[in-house]
Amino acid sequence: MPSADKNEALRELGRMAMEKRESAGLSLEDIFERTKVRMEFLRGIEQGVYQGFPDLVYIKGFVRTYLNVIGAEELKDEFMAWLSRDIRDNASADRRVPPSNALGGTATYPTKGFKLASHFWLFAVLFLALLGSAGYVWYSLENNVTLTRFESSQQYGAVVPVEDEENGTIVPEDYFSQIEPIVPEPEPEPVSPSLHIRATNTDVWVEVTIDNRVVFSRTMTPGTEESWALPSAARVRFGRSNVAVVTLNGVALAADASAAGTFEYSPDGTFRRIR
C-alpha cells in the first residue's frame, strides 16, 4: 500500500475524530486535562501527522486514550490497522528475488555447497540461542527471579495503556497510581510490669510492700482503686481478698475464695499465695 494512501487515510480518520470531539463539546485542552497527553500529540492525531511521535507502541496508546475520552471507540480498529500498515507491507514485500547481474541478465544464487554451509551455521546459532535461553530460565527458577516486563509512557507526559510485544499484556491506565508503598507494622510496645487493685462491693483493708518497703496500707472503700509499678515482686495482704479485683500486667486475676490472706505478685506475671 503506497505511503500516500496511508497518510490520506490517517488524515481522514483524524478529521472524523475531531468532528466526534467537537460534537461532544470537548476542546483539545479538555482532552489534555483528562489524559495528560501532550497537546502536540493530540493535534497530530487529528491532523494525521505523526512526525515527532515516539515509537509505534506509544502512538497506539495515545490514540486509544484519545478515542476513549471522546467516545469514538468505533474508530479504534481502523486507526490501529492503518498505523500498523507499514509493518505488514514490509513483511509481505520481503521476497527473495535474485539480484541483477552487473553484466546484464539475472544473477544466480550461491552454489549448493555454500547453502549447506550457511544452514550449518544457522543451526549452530539457533542451538546456542536455545542453550542460553534454557540456562537463563534455570537460573531464574533457582534464584526465584520473577520475569515481568512493563513499559510506561510517563516520560512522554501521560500514563496510557501500553502493549507489551513480548507477552501481550496491557498495562492499565491507573496501574502506576494504584501502587502503594509497603509500610511495616510498628512493633508493639512492651507492657511495663504493674499491679492494680480495685475494691468491689465492700470495704477491704490492703497493705502493699515493694522492695521491703510498705507503699500502701489502708482500707479501700467500694469502687476505689490503686496502681503500682513493679520493679520487683510485691507482697500484698488483704483483709478480705475475695472483695478485691487484682490486675497483674493488664491481666485480671481470679479472686481468692478465702476471707483473708497474703499474696506475692511478680513482674513476670506470676503470683502465689504465701499464707
C-alpha positions as MATLAB code, in Angstrom:
seq = 'MPSADKNEALRELGRMAMEKRESAGLSLEDIFERTKVRMEFLRGIEQGVYQGFPDLVYIKGFVRTYLNVIGAEELKDEFMAWLSRDIRDNASADRRVPPSNALGGTATYPTKGFKLASHFWLFAVLFLALLGSAGYVWYSLENNVTLTRFESSQQYGAVVPVEDEENGTIVPEDYFSQIEPIVPEPEPEPVSPSLHIRATNTDVWVEVTIDNRVVFSRTMTPGTEESWALPSAARVRFGRSNVAVVTLNGVALAADASAAGTFEYSPDGTFRRIR';
ca = [
       0.000    0.000    0.000;
       1.576    3.326   -1.041;
       2.575    5.662    1.740;
       0.374    8.431    0.285;
      -2.725    6.262    0.742;
      -1.839    5.590    4.364;
      -1.268    9.290    5.100;
      -4.571   10.200    3.462;
      -6.418    7.530    5.468;
      -4.900    8.741    8.755;
      -5.802   12.353    7.923;
      -9.394   11.307    7.207;
      -9.583    9.318   10.454;
      -8.169   12.299   12.350;
     -10.815   14.571   10.788;
     -13.574   12.143   11.820;
     -12.189   12.004   15.355;
     -12.030   15.802   15.563;
     -15.684   16.051   14.468;
     -16.602   13.475   17.113;
     -14.735   15.515   19.760;
     -16.418   18.768   18.726;
     -19.867   17.151   18.713;
     -19.171   16.002   22.268;
     -18.463   19.620   23.241;
     -14.831   18.932   24.161;
     -11.781   21.052   23.354;
      -8.227   19.822   22.956;
      -7.487   21.464   26.312;
     -10.220   19.294   27.864;
      -8.607   16.161   26.387;
      -5.203   17.244   27.695;
      -6.566   17.811   31.215;
      -8.134   14.336   31.256;
      -5.317   12.333   29.658;
      -2.145   14.449   30.179;
      -1.174   13.554   26.588;
       0.795   16.466   25.150;
      -1.090   18.992   23.026;
       1.206   18.488   20.023;
       0.435   14.739   20.066;
      -3.324   15.413   20.234;
      -3.086   17.837   17.285;
      -1.011   15.296   15.367;
      -3.707   12.625   15.825;
      -6.425   14.929   14.484;
      -4.245   16.137   11.582;
      -2.970   12.657   10.710;
       0.633   13.787   11.156;
       2.792   11.592   13.373;
       6.260   13.042   12.798;
       7.960   13.668   16.138;
       5.929   10.993   17.951;
       7.713    8.280   19.983;
       7.646    4.595   18.977;
       4.575    2.999   17.401;
       3.554    1.282   20.646;
       3.173    4.704   22.318;
       1.340    6.191   19.314;
      -1.238    3.403   19.606;
      -1.557    4.053   23.325;
      -2.149    7.781   22.795;
      -4.755    7.113   20.096;
      -6.631    4.591   22.290;
      -6.733    7.012   25.210;
      -7.874    9.910   22.986;
     -10.652    7.840   21.363;
     -11.869    6.534   24.733;
     -12.225   10.080   26.105;
     -14.190   11.436   23.114;
     -16.339    8.281   22.893;
     -15.151    7.220   19.426;
     -14.196    3.605   20.125;
     -15.697    2.601   16.741;
     -12.702    4.243   15.012;
     -10.137    2.307   17.062;
      -9.803   -0.730   14.746;
      -9.287    1.442   11.640;
      -6.686    3.575   13.399;
      -4.764    0.504   14.590;
      -4.904   -1.122   11.142;
      -3.555    1.930    9.288;
      -0.907    2.692   11.919;
       0.447   -0.871   11.520;
       0.176   -0.896    7.700;
       3.886   -0.213    7.021;
       4.909   -3.200    9.148;
       2.604   -5.581    7.263;
       3.568   -4.143    3.850;
       7.266   -4.525    4.583;
       6.726   -8.109    5.707;
       4.748   -9.050    2.577;
       7.241   -7.293    0.296;
      10.168   -9.206    1.729;
      10.560  -11.777   -1.028;
      13.761  -13.424   -2.133;
      14.301  -12.011   -5.661;
      17.522  -12.932   -7.493;
      19.798   -9.863   -7.835;
      20.608   -8.421  -11.255;
      23.959   -9.274  -12.784;
      26.194   -6.292  -13.381;
      26.815   -7.512  -16.968;
      23.114   -7.965  -17.714;
      20.587  -10.718  -17.035;
      19.765  -12.290  -13.720;
      22.430  -13.390  -11.296;
      22.341  -16.923   -9.896;
      22.331  -17.833   -6.194;
      25.352  -19.357   -4.474;
      26.108  -22.987   -5.118;
      24.524  -25.846   -3.181;
      27.657  -26.379   -1.145;
      27.514  -22.792    0.084;
      23.883  -23.261    1.104;
      24.768  -26.300    3.191;
      27.485  -24.349    4.967;
      25.068  -21.464    5.609;
      22.480  -23.864    7.008;
      25.064  -25.407    9.315;
      25.940  -22.054   10.851;
      22.262  -21.143   11.102;
      21.503  -24.314   13.081;
      24.590  -23.734   15.214;
      23.455  -20.223   16.137;
      19.914  -21.442   16.901;
      21.270  -24.240   19.100;
      23.421  -21.812   21.077;
      20.465  -19.440   21.494;
      18.243  -22.246   22.805;
      21.000  -23.394   25.151;
      21.413  -19.876   26.517;
      17.645  -19.467   26.990;
      17.399  -22.752   28.879;
      20.271  -21.731   31.137;
      18.652  -18.371   31.892;
      15.317  -19.992   32.752;
      17.070  -22.458   35.062;
      18.937  -19.597   36.765;
      15.704  -17.636   37.187;
      13.899  -20.577   38.782;
      16.814  -21.362   41.083;
      17.046  -17.762   42.284;
      13.290  -17.131   42.432;
      13.504  -14.364   39.827;
      10.162  -13.018   38.564;
      10.291  -12.273   34.839;
       7.867   -9.354   34.381;
       8.027   -6.579   31.792;
       6.016   -3.389   31.878;
       6.562   -0.257   29.825;
       5.340    3.183   30.864;
       4.776    6.254   28.733;
       5.156    8.598   31.692;
       8.275   10.037   30.054;
       6.000   11.424   27.313;
       3.649   13.175   29.734;
       0.890   10.557   30.180;
       0.109    7.153   31.614;
      -1.730    5.246   28.854;
      -2.364    1.577   28.003;
       0.805    0.085   26.508;
       1.033   -3.141   24.518;
       3.824   -5.410   25.671;
       5.013   -7.053   22.434;
       6.781   -9.768   24.426;
       3.783  -11.223   26.273;
       0.785   -9.264   25.026;
      -0.264   -7.770   28.372;
      -1.863   -4.336   28.622;
      -0.774   -2.051   31.470;
      -3.953   -0.391   32.872;
      -4.157    3.409   32.778;
      -4.272    3.635   36.563;
      -1.720    0.880   37.210;
       1.029    3.169   38.438;
      -1.339    5.250   40.599;
      -2.548    2.088   42.360;
       0.876    1.069   43.592;
       1.057    1.699   47.324;
       4.239    1.628   49.396;
       4.559   -1.210   51.882;
       4.632    0.247   55.388;
       5.849   -2.168   58.060;
       3.603   -2.536   61.070;
       5.051   -0.906   64.201;
       6.457   -3.175   66.837;
       4.120   -3.473   69.852;
       5.444   -1.578   72.840;
       6.351   -3.808   75.764;
       3.974   -3.686   78.729;
       5.638   -2.444   81.897;
       5.084   -4.692   84.928;
       2.311   -3.230   87.067;
      -0.132   -4.111   89.835;
      -3.691   -2.753   90.061;
      -6.195   -3.326   92.883;
      -9.858   -2.274   92.954;
     -12.299   -2.698   95.832;
     -15.625   -4.183   94.720;
     -18.775   -4.049   96.862;
     -17.492   -3.617  100.395;
     -14.614   -2.115  102.387;
     -11.327   -4.038  102.239;
      -8.072   -3.414  104.079;
      -4.964   -3.677  101.855;
      -1.223   -3.459  102.598;
       1.298   -3.425   99.708;
       5.051   -3.960  100.269;
       7.587   -3.475   97.416;
      11.350   -3.746   97.875;
      10.792   -4.357  101.609;
       9.014   -1.009  101.864;
       5.324   -0.559  102.660;
       3.970    1.675   99.878;
       0.268    1.397  100.738;
      -1.647    0.448  103.888;
      -5.279    1.456  104.429;
      -8.894    0.471  103.925;
     -10.220    0.819  100.380;
     -13.894    1.715  100.012;
     -16.043    0.144   97.239;
     -15.115    1.404   93.788;
     -11.723    2.850   94.758;
      -8.593    1.575   93.019;
      -4.818    1.915   93.217;
      -1.885    1.053   90.889;
       1.865    0.498   91.354;
       4.818   -0.221   89.079;
       6.607   -3.490   89.838;
      10.391   -3.172   89.718;
      10.397   -6.317   91.852;
       7.898   -8.674   93.480;
       5.136   -7.082   95.562;
       3.720   -8.629   98.730;
       0.051   -7.793   99.332;
      -2.009   -8.501  102.451;
      -5.802   -8.455  102.180;
      -8.295   -8.222  104.986;
     -10.772   -9.774  102.541;
      -9.182  -10.949   99.330;
     -12.477  -12.066   97.816;
     -13.833   -8.492   97.675;
     -10.928   -7.007   95.714;
     -10.100   -7.353   91.995;
      -6.369   -7.701   91.273;
      -4.935   -6.984   87.793;
      -1.310   -8.040   87.158;
       0.401   -6.733   83.980;
      -3.007   -5.947   82.480;
      -4.487   -9.386   83.228;
      -7.306   -9.658   85.777;
      -6.747  -12.488   88.263;
      -9.419  -14.707   89.800;
     -10.403  -13.715   93.337;
      -9.371  -15.984   96.195;
     -12.303  -17.587   97.979;
     -10.815  -17.222  101.453;
     -11.595  -14.288  103.747;
      -8.028  -13.007  104.180;
      -4.524  -13.782  103.002;
      -1.117  -12.624  101.801;
      -0.034  -12.918   98.145;
       3.159  -12.283   96.213;
       2.901  -10.811   92.698;
       5.986  -10.971   90.415;
       6.901   -8.673   87.460;
       6.801  -11.683   85.098;
       3.045  -12.051   85.651;
       3.111  -14.957   88.082;
       1.709  -14.901   91.614;
       1.376  -17.191   94.614;
      -0.357  -17.282   97.976;
       2.074  -17.046  100.877;
      -0.385  -17.579  103.728;
];
